[in-house]
C-alpha cells in the first residue's frame, strides 16, 4: 500500500511537471511567434522609409510614453508625428500590435472609403473591453467580408439606424428638445452673479445628456439643473474609468497575451476571461464594471418598458423608431429576442451623440470667449437674422453661415473624436507604397489633420475664420488640387474626417450639422 501510494504521488508530480513544462513551452512559443511576426511587419513598414517612433524604453517601446502622456495625449501625438504624415510606433517586445499614426489625407481616404472593408474593428484589448460597455453596436461590431458574419450585423445596424433619422426627427423632436433645453440653460446661467465663474463644460454635459435622453429614449431628466440621474452618472463614470484603466494597465494588458492555455488563448491574442480578471483585480476596472452594470440594467429597463407599451407604435423617440423597424425577414424588432440588440443599439446612440456634442459646445464657447471679434460678429449675425425669435430648423441650416463657420473652425481645432483607429483585416498596401500586414493598427489623427500648416493657411492653433476658411485656396486631398471656399456652407469640401469629408450618406451627418 505504501509503495502504491508513493507511486501515485510520483505520477501526480510527473503529470504536474509535464503540464507546467507544456505551459512554459506554450508561452515561449507564443512569445517567439509574436517577435517574429512583429519584426516581419515592422521591417516591411520600415522599407517604405517612414519615420519610426522608438519611445523611451527598449523593452516597452512607445507603450510607457503613452501611459506617461495619458492626460496630454493629443499634444503627445502631435509631437510624435512632427512634420511627418505617417509614423509607426515601436511596440513593446511583448506586444503583437503594430500601431501607425497618420494625418495623410490620401491614407485616411484609403482606409475610410477606398478599402473600407479591409480596415475594420478586431478584438484588440481596446475593443474587447469597449464591448463590455456598449455591446455589439455599430461602433464596436466588425464590418466587411473578413469578419465572422461577413459584416451582416454591422450592415443591419447601419441600415436600420439610417432609416430612423427622418426629417420629422430633425424638424420636430430634436429642434423642440434642443431649444427647450437651451432655454433651461439660459435660466441656469442667469442665476449667476455678473463676473461669477461658471463651469460651462459641466453645464453643456448636462444640456446634452438631458437632450439625448429625451431624443433617444423619450425620458425627461434634469441633470442640467443638478438633479442626480443614475444613468447619466453611470455613463460618465464608465467613460472616465475605461480610459484610465486602459492606459494605466497597457503594459500588463499586452503581456497577458502570452499566458498559457487555458488562462490565455491558444494563439497570442487578448481574450474575454483575461479582460474580466484584469477588470476585477484593479480599482479602476471595478469602477468600470460597476458603471457598465448600472448602464446595462437601466437601459434594459427602458427597452422592457417599451416592449410592453401598447402605444409603442405612436412614440417618436429614436429607440421607439428603431424598435418599430423590421429585420431582414420583415419581422418587427419590438420582440424579446431582440432585447440585447436593442440595449446595445441604445448604448451606441448615447456614446455617439452625447459627449461629442458637449465637447464641441465647450470648445466653441471657449474660443468665443477668447476671440471677442468672432463673438461680436456671431452675435451680430444672430440678431440680424432672428430678431429675438426662436430659430427654426430651416434658418439654422441655411441662414446662419457665420455660425456654421464658427462650428466648423471649432471642429478643425478641437474635433470631438480627435483620434480613431482600425485594424487591417488583410495585408494591404497604403498610398506611398507602405506595406502593412494583417493585424496592423492604423490610427487617423483628426486633431493633427486640422492643424496641418500645409493644408490650412493660418497658423496651427489660431481661430481665424476669415483667413482660414473663407475665400482661400485650400490644398485638396489629391496633390495639386485646390479649392476655393466661397461660403461657410461649402466647408465640407475641406477633407477633414470630422467634416464628413469621406462619408457616404452616414446616418449621423445631418444630425451632426444640426
TIVEX-116751 format. One line per 5 residues: number of its first residue (from 0); their letters; for each residue x negated, z negated, y negated of C-alpha. Coordinates in steps of 0.05 Angstrom, whole numbers, plus 32768, in hexadecimal, padded with zeros to 4 digits. Layout:
# residues N
NUM	a	X:Z:Y  ...
# end
This chain:
# residues 514
0	xxxxx	8000:8000:8000  7FC8:7FEE:7FD1  7FA4:802F:7FE0  7FE4:8056:7FD6  7FF2:8033:7F93
5	xxxxx	7FAB:8041:7F7B  7FB2:808A:7F8D  7FF2:808F:7F66  7FD2:8073:7F29  7F97:80A2:7F30
10	xxxxx	7FC6:80DE:7F38  7FED:80C7:7EFB  7FAE:80C1:7ED1  7F97:8105:7EE9  7FDB:8122:7ED6
15	xxxxx	7FD8:8102:7E91  7F90:811A:7E86  7FA4:8161:7E9A  7FDF:8160:7E69  7FB2:8145:7E32
20	xxxxx	7F7E:817A:7E41  7FB2:81B1:7E3F  7FCD:8195:7DFD  7F87:8195:7DDF  7F7A:81DB:7DF9
25	xxxxx	7FBD:81F3:7DDD  7FAD:81D6:7D98  7F67:81F5:7D99  7F83:8238:7DAF  7FB5:8238:7D76
30	xxxxx	7F7F:8224:7D45  7F50:825C:7D5B  7F8A:828E:7D5B  7F9D:827A:7D13  7F55:8280:7CFA
35	xxxxx	7F4C:82C5:7D1A  7F8F:82E0:7D01  7F88:82C2:7CBB  7F41:82DD:7CB3  7F58:8321:7CCD
40	xxxxx	7F8F:8322:7C99  7F61:830A:7C61  7F2C:833D:7C71  7F5F:8375:7C6C  7F76:835C:7C29
45	xxxxx	7F2E:8352:7C10  7F1E:839A:7C21  7F50:83AD:7BEB  7F22:838C:7BB8  7F55:835A:7B9D
50	xxxxx	7F40:8317:7B81  7F3F:82DB:7BB0  7F4C:8295:7B96  7F23:8268:7BC4  7F3B:8225:7BAA
55	xxxxx	7F13:81E6:7BA1  7F0A:81D5:7BEB  7EE9:81FB:7C24  7F17:81DA:7C56  7F58:81D8:7C2F
60	xxxxx	7F4E:8218:7C08  7F82:821D:7BD1  7FB1:81EA:7BF2  7F94:81AE:7BCE  7F96:81D2:7B8B
65	xxxxx	7FE0:81DF:7B94  7FED:8195:7BA1  7FC4:8180:7B64  7FE9:81B0:7B37  802F:81A1:7B51
70	xxxxx	8049:818F:7B0B  8027:81C9:7AE7  8031:81FE:7B1B  8042:8238:7AED  8004:822E:7AC2
75	xxxxx	7FDA:8226:7B01  7FF3:8268:7B1D  7FE3:828A:7ADA  7F9C:826E:7ADF  7F96:8286:7B27
80	xxxxx	7FAB:82CD:7B15  7F84:82D0:7AD4  7F82:831A:7AC1  7F8E:8331:7B08  7FD1:834F:7B1F
85	xxxxx	7FCA:8336:7B66  7FA2:82FD:7B85  7F9C:82E2:7BCC  7F95:8297:7BD6  7F63:827E:7C09
90	xxxxx	7F8C:8255:7C3B  7F77:8214:7C5A  7F4F:8220:7C9A  7F8A:8205:7CC2  7FBF:822E:7C9E
95	xxxxx	7FDC:826D:7CBD  7FFD:8284:7C7C  7FD8:82B3:7C4C  7FF8:82B1:7C07  7FF2:82E5:7BD0
100	xxxxx	8008:82DF:7B87  801A:831D:7B5F  8033:8332:7B1A  802B:837C:7B29  806E:839F:7B1C
105	xxxxx	805E:83D5:7B50  8052:83A1:7B86  8090:8379:7B73  80BA:83B9:7B74  809C:83CA:7BB9
110	xxxxx	80B0:8385:7BD4  80F5:837E:7BB3  810E:83C5:7BB8  80E4:83FB:7BDA  80D2:83D2:7C18
115	xxxxx	8108:839C:7C11  8114:8398:7C5C  80C9:838D:7C6A  80C6:834E:7C3F  80F5:8316:7C52
120	xxxxx	80FC:82CB:7C5E  80DA:82B2:7C9D  80D7:826A:7CB7  809B:8253:7C8F  809A:8208:7C82
125	xxxxx	80BA:8214:7C3D  80F7:8239:7C58  80FD:820D:7C96  8105:81CF:7C69  812F:81F5:7C36
130	xxxxx	8161:8207:7C6D  816E:81BD:7C78  8188:81BC:7C31  81AF:81FD:7C27  81B8:8214:7C6F
135	xxxxx	81BD:825D:7C81  81D5:827B:7C3F  81C1:82B9:7C1A  8183:8298:7BFD  8166:827E:7C3F
140	xxxxx	817D:82B1:7C72  814C:82E7:7C8A  8161:832F:7C7B  814D:8372:7C95  8147:8391:7CDA
145	xxxxx	810D:8364:7CED  8135:8324:7CEB  8154:8307:7D2B  819A:8320:7D1A  8181:8360:7CF8
150	xxxxx	8197:8342:7CB5  81E2:8341:7CC6  81EE:82FB:7CAB  81C9:8309:7C6A  81EF:834B:7C60
155	xxxxx	8231:8329:7C6E  8221:82F1:7C3C  820C:8323:7C07  8248:8350:7C10  827A:8317:7C0F
160	xxxxx	8259:82F7:7BD3  825A:8338:7BAC  82A4:8341:7BB8  82B8:82FD:7B9B  8297:8309:7B57
165	xxxxx	82D3:832E:7B39  82DF:833D:7AF0  8316:8309:7AF1  82E3:82D4:7B05  82B9:82E4:7AC7
170	xxxxx	82F0:82EF:7A93  831C:82B5:7AA9  82FE:827E:7AD4  82B6:8280:7ABC  82C6:828D:7A74
175	xxxxx	82F9:8255:7A70  82CC:8224:7A94  828E:8231:7A6C  82B2:8230:7A29  82D6:81F0:7A3C
180	xxxxx	8297:81CC:7A51  8272:81E6:7A14  82A6:81C2:79E9  8299:8183:7A11  824E:818B:7A05
185	xxxxx	8259:8192:79BA  8284:8152:79BB  824D:812D:79DF  8218:8145:79AD  8244:8131:7973
190	xxxxx	8240:80E9:798B  81F6:80E6:7979  81DE:80D1:7935  81B9:8105:7909  8170:8108:791D
195	xxxxx	817C:80E4:795F  8156:8101:799A  8181:8120:79D1  816B:8133:7A17  8188:8179:7A16
200	xxxxx	816F:818A:7A5C  8197:8150:7A78  81D4:8168:7A52  81CD:81AF:7A6A  81C6:819A:7AB2
205	xxxxx	8207:8173:7AAA  8227:81AE:7A88  8214:81DF:7ABF  8225:81AF:7AF8  826C:81A3:7ADC
210	xxxxx	8274:81EE:7AD2  825A:8201:7B17  8286:81CD:7B3A  82C4:81EA:7B17  82B2:8233:7B20
215	xxxxx	8299:822E:7B68  82C5:81F7:7B85  82FF:81EB:7B55  82E7:81A3:7B4B  82E9:817E:7B09
220	xxxxx	82AB:8154:7AFB  8293:8130:7ABC  8247:812A:7AC7  823E:8146:7A80  825F:8107:7A66
225	xxxxx	8236:80D9:7A92  8267:80CF:7ACB  8242:80C7:7B0D  8251:80FD:7B40  8237:80F5:7B87
230	xxxxx	8230:813F:7B92  820A:814D:7B52  81DB:8111:7B5D  81CC:8126:7BA5  81BE:816D:7B90
235	xxxxx	818B:8157:7B5B  816B:8126:7B8C  8165:815B:7BC2  8143:818A:7B92  8111:8157:7B78
240	xxxxx	80FF:8139:7BBC  80FA:817E:7BDE  80C4:8197:7BAE  809F:8155:7BAD  809F:814F:7BF8
245	xxxxx	8088:8197:7C03  804D:8197:7BD3  8034:8150:7BE2  8035:815D:7C2D  801E:81A6:7C2D
250	xxxxx	7FDC:819A:7C52  7FFE:8170:7C88  8035:81A4:7C8F  8002:81DA:7C9A  7FDC:81B0:7CCD
255	xxxxx	8019:81A1:7CF8  801C:81E9:7D12  7FE2:81D6:7D40  8007:819E:7D63  800B:81AD:7DAE
260	xxxxx	804D:81BC:7DD1  807F:819B:7DD4  806F:8178:7D92  8060:81BB:7D73  8074:8203:7D82
265	xxxxx	8052:822C:7DB8  803A:825C:7D82  801B:8243:7D40  8059:823B:7D15  807F:8203:7CF4
270	xxxxx	80BE:81EB:7D18  80FC:81C3:7D0B  80E7:8186:7D32  80A6:817F:7D0C  80CC:8188:7CCB
275	xxxxx	80FC:8150:7CDE  80C3:8121:7CF2  809D:812D:7CB1  80DC:8124:7C87  80EF:80E3:7CAA
280	xxxxx	80A9:80C6:7CA5  809F:80CE:7C59  80C4:80AD:7C1F  80D2:80EF:7BFB  80E7:810E:7C3D
285	xxxxx	811A:80D7:7C4A  8134:80DE:7C02  813C:8129:7C0F  8161:811E:7C51  8190:80EA:7C32
290	xxxxx	81A1:8118:7BF8  81AB:8154:7C26  81D8:812C:7C53  8203:8117:7C17  8207:8160:7BFF
295	xxxxx	821B:817A:7C43  8250:8144:7C4E  826D:814E:7C08  826C:819A:7C0E  8290:8197:7C51
300	xxxxx	82C5:816A:7C31  82D1:81A0:7BFD  82D4:81D6:7C33  8302:81AE:7C5F  8331:819E:7C26
305	xxxxx	8338:81E9:7C18  8340:81FA:7C62  837D:81CD:7C65  8399:81E0:7C20  83D8:820D:7C27
310	xxxxx	83CA:8226:7BE0  8384:8241:7BF1  839A:8289:7BE7  83AD:8279:7B9F  836D:8256:7B8B
315	xxxxx	833C:827A:7B5E  82FA:8255:7B66  82C0:827A:7B88  82C1:8253:7BC9  830C:8260:7BD0
320	xxxxx	82FF:82AA:7BC3  82C8:82A9:7BF7  82F6:8287:7C2A  832E:82B9:7C1B  82FF:82F2:7C2E
325	xxxxx	82FC:8311:7C73  82C6:8317:7CA8  82B0:8359:7CC7  82EB:8356:7CF7  831D:834D:7CBF
330	xxxxx	8329:8303:7CCD  832E:82D0:7C94  82F1:82A4:7C87  8320:8269:7C7C  8319:8252:7CC4
335	xxxxx	82F8:8214:7CE2  82C5:823F:7D07  82A8:8255:7CC4  82A3:820E:7CAA  8257:8209:7CAD
340	xxxxx	824E:824F:7C90  827D:823D:7C56  8255:81FD:7C4A  8214:8224:7C47  8233:8259:7C19
345	xxxxx	824A:8222:7BEA  8206:8201:7BE7  81E5:8245:7BD9  8217:8251:7B9F  8202:8210:7B7E
350	xxxxx	81B7:821A:7B85  81BE:8261:7B69  81E7:8251:7B2B  81DC:8209:7B15  8192:81FC:7B0A
355	xxxxx	8182:8243:7AF3  81B5:8241:7ABC  81A3:81FA:7AA6  8159:820B:7AA2  8166:824A:7A7A
360	xxxxx	8191:8224:7A48  815E:81ED:7A42  8125:821D:7A32  8151:8247:7A05  8162:820C:79D8
365	xxxxx	8119:81F6:79DA  8102:8239:79BE  813B:8239:798B  8126:81F4:7974  80DE:820B:796C
370	xxxxx	80EE:824F:794D  8119:8242:790F  811B:828B:78FA  8137:82A0:793E  8169:8267:793B
375	xxxxx	8181:827C:78F6  818A:82C5:790B  81B1:82B1:7949  81DF:8283:7922  81EA:82BB:78EF
380	xxxxx	81FE:82EC:7925  822D:82BB:7947  824F:82A9:7905  8257:82F2:78F0  8274:8307:7933
385	xxxxx	829E:82CC:7947  82B5:82B0:7903  82BE:826C:7923  82E9:8286:795C  82DC:827C:79A6
390	xxxxx	82B4:82B6:79C5  82D9:82E4:79F5  82B7:8302:7A32  82B3:8346:7A12  8294:832B:79D2
395	xxxxx	8260:8304:79FA  824C:8341:7A22  824D:8376:79EB  824D:835B:79A4  8214:8328:79A2
400	xxxxx	81D4:8350:79AD  81A6:831E:798B  81C0:82E8:79BA  81B0:8315:79F5  816A:831E:79D8
405	xxxxx	8160:82D3:79D2  8176:82C9:7A1A  814A:8301:7A36  810E:82EA:7A0E  8118:82A4:7A29
410	xxxxx	811C:82C1:7A6F  80DB:82E7:7A63  80B5:82A8:7A51  80D9:8275:7A7B  80FB:8296:7AB8
415	xxxxx	8126:8263:7ADD  8107:827A:7B1F  80BF:8283:7B09  80A4:8290:7B4F  80C2:82AC:7B8F
420	xxxxx	80A4:82C4:7BD0  80B3:82EB:7C0E  808F:82F5:7C50  807A:8337:7C6F  80A3:8343:7CAE
425	xxxxx	8075:837C:7CC2  8030:8396:7CAE  8034:83B8:7C6A  800A:83DC:7C36  8018:83C8:7BEE
430	xxxxx	800D:83F4:7BB1  7FC2:83F7:7BA4  7FB6:8400:7BEF  7FB8:83B5:7BFC  7FC0:83AC:7C47
435	xxxxx	7FE5:836D:7C5E  7FF8:8354:7CA3  803C:833C:7CB9  8044:82F2:7CA6  8022:82F9:7C62
440	xxxxx	8046:82D7:7C28  804C:8300:7BE8  8064:82DA:7BAA  8078:82FD:7B6B  806B:82D3:7B2D
445	xxxxx	80A2:82E2:7AFA  8086:82AD:7ACA  8044:82D3:7AC8  8065:8317:7AC4  8089:8303:7A85
450	xxxxx	8047:82EE:7A65  8021:832D:7A76  7FFE:8346:7A36  7FFA:838C:7A51  8045:8391:7A58
455	xxxxx	805B:8369:7A1B  803D:8378:79D8  8046:8331:79BE  8018:82F8:79D1  8022:82D9:7A15
460	xxxxx	804A:829C:7A01  806B:82AD:79BF  80B5:82B3:79B3  80BA:82EF:7984  80F7:831B:798F
465	xxxxx	80EC:8351:795C  80A5:8360:7972  80AC:8356:79BC  80EC:8377:79CF  810B:83A2:7998
470	xxxxx	80F1:83E8:798A  80B0:83DF:79B0  808E:840E:79E2  808D:83E2:7A1F  8064:83F7:7A5C
475	xxxxx	8092:8408:7A96  8089:83F8:7ADF  8068:843B:7AEC  8023:8449:7ACE  8029:8473:7A8E
480	xxxxx	8074:8466:7A87  808D:8445:7A46  80D2:8431:7A2D  80EF:8428:79E8  8121:83F0:79E5
485	xxxxx	8151:8401:79AD  817D:83C3:79B7  817E:8383:79DD  81B5:83A1:7A09  8180:83CB:7A2D
490	xxxxx	8150:8391:7A39  8159:8399:7A85  812D:83D7:7A81  80F2:83A7:7A7C  80DF:83A0:7AC5
495	xxxxx	80DD:8355:7ACD  8102:833A:7B0B  812B:8307:7AE4  8148:8342:7ABB  8162:835E:7AFD
500	xxxxx	8131:8397:7AF5  8132:83AB:7B3E  8175:8390:7B55  81A7:83BF:7B74  81EA:83A3:7B5E
505	xxxxx	81D8:835C:7B72  8216:8331:7B6F  81F8:8300:7B3D  81E4:8332:7B07  8223:8330:7ADE
510	xxxx	822A:82E5:7AE7  81E2:82DD:7ACF  81EF:8307:7A90  8230:82E3:7A81
# end
